[in-house]
Structures are given as C-alpha cells and as structure tokens.
C-alpha cells in the first residue's frame, strides 16, 4: 500500500481513553476488523495497539484522569515539530495543559491540552517519521471539532498550530469550516446549535469504511449506540456516529 509522510500540523495518532477496556477493545476489533497487540507499560499496565504488526492504526488505554481529566473517548494527536513551544502557546492563548510535555521512552514526546471551550487534544513528536496510506479506507480520515464559537476556535487553533481555514460553501461561514495544513484538508469545525442542547465542545475522529449501513447496524448489535444514523453529505459521501459500550464516540465515513 502506497504511503506518504505525515506533515507537521496534521493528525498523526488516535488513542481511546476508556473506562472499560474489556468492553471497548472487543467492540472495535469486531466493528472495524482490527487485530490487537498488548504493549507493556511501567507499573504493570498495558497499552493496546489496534491494527496489524508494523501497521497500527490507533491505541487504547484505561482512562487516565491525571492525563485527560474528566475526558473519556477518542483522543486525537497532532504532529508538531516542538511540543514544548506549542504547549506554551496553548497556555498563552487561554488553553489549559492537562498533561505537560513529557517523553515516552522509545516513542517520542507529547502533551495533552484543553482549548478555551474544554475540547481535549494532544500534541506529538514521534522519534521516527510517521506515514499514512494514500488510500484512507480502514484508517482515520477526518477529525471534527464541535464548538459553540467556530470563529474563536479557529483563531485559537490557527495561532497554536498554524492551521488555515476555509468556509464550507454549502454552509454558513459561522457553522462549518474546513481545517487545512499545507495543501491538505485534515478536518472541520462545526457549530453547536440550539437544537443540539447542552452538547460539550469536543473532537471526534472519523474512520473511512466501506458498507456504512452494515457497520452502523453491527455497532448496535455489538452493544454500542447509533448516535447519528447514516446521513448523506452532498457531493462527498455518507457518515454516521456511533458510541462503544463504554461511551467512546467515533465517526464512520464512506464515499458511497
């Protein structure tokens, strides 16, 4: 499978922070078809890798309140050149560090932060260059921020991570914008509307799949919840949002 190097400013890793790994890990293994491998951590705990040997797509660990506070679910990592410098900008611009920059032996350096609205995101600098497949099927293809103030969120992330933003021509500028880094579009920001009630600001990763309807039905059969049923996106494809039996939320996307 052809691959390309992940540029700085792009998303590079996904990690499930779960309150119940015994329920969540089998759910994703069956839903996505991922294999798993346990990676021992100091203190007798383990980190679960999703995917095949040498081609892992994501990880999972027991919810670490010291690292992510009350947040549970999928934690997205953005690749940056200098974790410490970016973490400094987070605090200077009104964000909050949940886990200060620190080294992960043999892996790299990372940090975890909340934006001014409370959405949680992580920073990462791997020791070795990261690659992603040219064909995103079976991998994470999009990340989306739900925000009560899209314009303010864009200002914050633009200054922190150097992202650029383009309004979606199908939506009002204050309701949905696309996130770019370099020449690549990597995600979007969507306004939380009154119809959504007290929904929290949060990031949701999307996994590219085939047979979206079958995956949505399987998620329910496996004990998950179908939060948003398969829904068309004009001129793009269709998506749905599911939650696992322990409460982690994931988007699924198909071009058909």
C-alpha positions as CSV (number, residue, x, y, z in Angstrom):
1,X,0.0,0.0,0.0
2,X,1.4,3.4,-1.0
3,X,2.2,5.7,1.9
4,X,3.1,9.3,2.4
5,X,4.9,11.2,5.2
6,X,2.6,12.9,7.7
7,X,3.3,16.7,7.7
8,X,3.6,18.8,10.8
9,X,0.2,20.2,11.8
10,X,-1.6,17.1,10.6
11,X,-3.3,14.4,12.8
12,X,-1.0,11.5,13.4
13,X,-2.5,9.2,16.0
14,X,-5.7,8.2,17.8
15,X,-6.0,6.9,21.3
16,X,-9.0,5.5,23.1
17,X,-9.2,6.5,26.7
18,X,-11.8,4.1,28.0
19,X,-13.5,3.4,31.4
20,X,-14.0,-0.2,30.4
21,X,-11.4,-1.7,28.0
22,X,-12.9,-5.2,28.4
23,X,-16.0,-3.9,26.6
24,X,-14.4,-1.3,24.3
25,X,-11.5,-3.2,22.8
26,X,-13.5,-6.2,21.5
27,X,-16.2,-3.8,20.2
28,X,-13.7,-2.0,17.9
29,X,-11.9,-5.2,17.0
30,X,-15.2,-6.7,15.6
31,X,-16.6,-3.4,14.2
32,X,-13.5,-2.4,12.3
33,X,-11.8,-5.8,11.9
34,X,-8.7,-4.6,13.8
35,X,-6.3,-7.1,15.4
36,X,-4.8,-6.1,18.8
37,X,-1.4,-6.3,20.5
38,X,-0.6,-5.5,24.1
39,X,2.4,-3.3,24.8
40,X,3.5,-3.5,28.5
41,X,3.9,-0.1,30.3
42,X,5.7,0.7,33.5
43,X,3.7,0.0,36.6
44,X,2.2,-3.3,35.3
45,X,-0.3,-1.7,33.0
46,X,-0.6,-2.3,29.2
47,X,-1.3,-0.2,26.1
48,X,-3.4,-1.9,23.5
49,X,-2.5,-1.3,19.8
50,X,-5.1,-1.6,17.1
51,X,-4.1,-3.0,13.7
52,X,-1.6,-5.3,12.3
53,X,2.1,-5.7,13.3
54,X,4.0,-2.8,11.9
55,X,0.8,-1.1,10.7
56,X,-1.0,0.0,13.8
57,X,-3.9,2.5,13.4
58,X,-4.6,3.5,16.9
59,X,-4.1,2.7,20.6
60,X,-6.2,2.2,23.7
61,X,-5.6,2.5,27.4
62,X,-7.5,2.7,30.7
63,X,-8.9,6.2,31.2
64,X,-6.1,8.2,32.8
65,X,-7.6,11.1,34.8
66,X,-4.2,12.5,35.5
67,X,-3.7,12.9,31.8
68,X,-7.1,13.9,30.4
69,X,-9.2,14.9,33.4
70,X,-12.9,14.0,33.0
71,X,-12.5,13.4,29.3
72,X,-13.1,9.8,28.1
73,X,-13.3,8.7,24.5
74,X,-11.0,9.0,21.4
75,X,-8.1,11.4,21.9
76,X,-6.6,12.8,18.7
77,X,-2.9,13.6,18.4
78,X,-1.5,16.4,16.2
79,X,2.1,16.1,14.9
80,X,4.3,19.1,15.8
81,X,7.9,20.0,15.5
82,X,8.4,21.4,19.0
83,X,5.9,20.1,21.6
84,X,7.1,22.4,24.3
85,X,6.8,25.5,22.1
86,X,3.3,24.7,21.0
87,X,2.3,23.8,24.6
88,X,3.5,27.3,25.6
89,X,1.3,28.9,23.0
90,X,-1.7,26.9,24.3
91,X,-1.4,28.4,27.8
92,X,-0.6,31.9,26.5
93,X,-3.8,31.9,24.3
94,X,-6.2,30.7,27.0
95,X,-6.0,26.9,26.8
96,X,-5.1,24.6,29.6
97,X,-2.4,22.0,29.8
98,X,-3.8,18.7,31.2
99,X,-0.5,16.8,30.8
100,X,2.7,18.8,30.4
101,X,5.2,18.0,27.7
102,X,6.9,14.7,28.6
103,X,8.9,11.9,26.9
104,X,7.6,8.5,26.1
105,X,10.6,6.2,26.0
106,X,11.4,4.8,22.5
107,X,8.3,6.6,21.1
108,X,8.6,10.4,21.3
109,X,7.4,13.5,23.2
110,X,3.8,14.5,23.8
111,X,1.4,16.8,25.8
112,X,-2.4,17.0,26.3
113,X,-4.4,20.2,26.5
114,X,-7.9,21.6,26.6
115,X,-8.9,24.5,24.3
116,X,-10.7,27.5,25.9
117,X,-14.0,25.7,25.4
118,X,-12.8,22.5,27.0
119,X,-12.3,20.3,24.0
120,X,-9.3,17.9,24.5
121,X,-6.5,17.4,22.0
122,X,-2.9,16.0,22.2
123,X,0.4,17.0,20.7
124,X,3.0,14.5,19.5
125,X,6.5,14.4,18.1
126,X,7.5,10.8,17.2
127,X,11.1,9.8,17.2
128,X,10.7,8.3,13.7
129,X,8.9,9.8,10.8
130,X,5.2,8.9,10.6
131,X,3.5,7.7,7.5
132,X,-0.1,7.3,6.4
133,X,-1.6,5.4,3.5
134,X,-2.7,7.1,0.3
135,X,-5.9,5.2,0.4
136,X,-7.6,6.0,3.7
137,X,-10.0,3.1,3.8
138,X,-9.8,1.3,7.1
139,X,-7.9,4.3,8.7
140,X,-8.8,7.6,10.2
141,X,-9.6,10.1,7.5
142,X,-11.1,13.2,9.2
143,X,-11.4,15.0,12.6
144,X,-14.1,17.3,13.6
145,X,-14.5,19.8,16.4
146,X,-17.9,20.7,17.8
147,X,-17.7,24.3,19.1
148,X,-20.0,26.9,20.4
149,X,-17.9,29.6,18.7
150,X,-16.3,28.4,15.5
151,X,-14.7,31.8,14.8
152,X,-13.0,31.9,18.2
153,X,-11.9,28.2,17.9
154,X,-10.4,29.0,14.5
155,X,-8.4,31.9,15.9
156,X,-7.1,29.8,18.8
157,X,-6.1,26.7,16.7
158,X,-4.7,28.9,13.9
159,X,-2.3,30.6,16.4
160,X,-1.5,27.4,18.3
161,X,-1.0,25.0,15.4
162,X,-0.7,27.2,12.3
163,X,-3.8,25.8,10.7
164,X,-5.6,27.5,7.9
165,X,-9.4,27.6,7.5
166,X,-11.8,27.6,4.5
167,X,-15.6,28.1,4.8
168,X,-17.7,25.2,3.5
169,X,-19.5,26.6,0.5
170,X,-22.6,24.6,1.5
171,X,-22.8,26.1,5.0
172,X,-22.9,29.5,6.7
173,X,-19.3,30.6,7.5
174,X,-20.0,30.5,11.2
175,X,-21.5,27.0,11.1
176,X,-18.8,24.9,9.4
177,X,-15.3,25.5,8.2
178,X,-12.6,23.2,6.9
179,X,-9.2,22.9,8.6
180,X,-6.0,22.8,6.4
181,X,-2.3,22.3,7.0
182,X,-0.1,23.0,4.0
183,X,-2.0,21.8,0.9
184,X,-4.1,19.2,2.8
185,X,-7.5,19.4,4.3
186,X,-7.5,17.5,7.6
187,X,-10.7,18.2,9.4
188,X,-13.5,20.6,10.1
189,X,-15.1,22.7,12.8
190,X,-18.9,22.6,13.3
191,X,-21.1,25.0,15.3
192,X,-23.1,23.5,18.2
193,X,-26.6,24.7,17.5
194,X,-29.5,25.3,19.9
195,X,-31.1,22.1,18.6
196,X,-28.1,20.1,19.9
197,X,-28.9,21.2,23.5
198,X,-26.0,21.2,26.1
199,X,-23.6,19.3,23.9
200,X,-20.0,19.8,25.0
201,X,-17.2,21.1,22.8
202,X,-15.3,18.0,21.6
203,X,-13.2,16.5,18.9
204,X,-14.5,13.4,17.0
205,X,-12.3,11.3,14.7
206,X,-13.8,9.7,11.6
207,X,-12.8,6.3,10.2
208,X,-13.1,5.6,6.5
209,X,-15.1,2.4,5.9
210,X,-17.0,0.5,3.2
211,X,-20.5,-0.7,3.7
212,X,-21.6,2.1,6.1
213,X,-25.1,0.8,6.7
214,X,-23.7,-2.6,7.7
215,X,-21.2,-1.1,10.1
216,X,-23.9,1.1,11.7
217,X,-26.1,-2.0,12.2
218,X,-23.2,-4.0,13.5
219,X,-22.3,-1.3,16.1
220,X,-25.8,-1.7,17.6
221,X,-25.5,-5.5,17.5
222,X,-22.2,-5.3,19.4
223,X,-23.7,-3.3,22.3
224,X,-22.9,0.2,21.0
225,X,-25.2,3.1,20.3
226,X,-26.0,4.6,16.9
227,X,-25.9,8.3,17.9
228,X,-26.4,9.6,14.3
229,X,-27.7,7.2,11.6
230,X,-26.2,7.0,8.2
231,X,-26.6,10.5,6.7
232,X,-25.7,11.9,3.3
233,X,-23.1,14.6,2.8
234,X,-23.8,16.3,-0.5
235,X,-21.1,15.5,-3.2
236,X,-19.0,13.7,-0.7
237,X,-20.5,10.5,0.7
238,X,-22.3,9.5,3.9
239,X,-21.4,9.3,7.6
240,X,-22.7,8.0,10.9
241,X,-21.6,8.4,14.5
242,X,-21.5,5.5,17.0
243,X,-20.5,5.1,20.6
244,X,-19.0,2.0,22.1
245,X,-20.4,0.2,25.1
246,X,-18.1,2.2,27.4
247,X,-19.1,5.6,26.0
248,X,-16.3,6.4,23.5
249,X,-17.7,8.2,20.4
250,X,-16.4,7.6,16.8
251,X,-17.5,8.8,13.4
252,X,-17.6,6.5,10.4
253,X,-17.4,7.8,6.8
254,X,-18.0,6.2,3.4
255,X,-17.8,7.7,-0.1
256,X,-20.9,5.6,-1.0
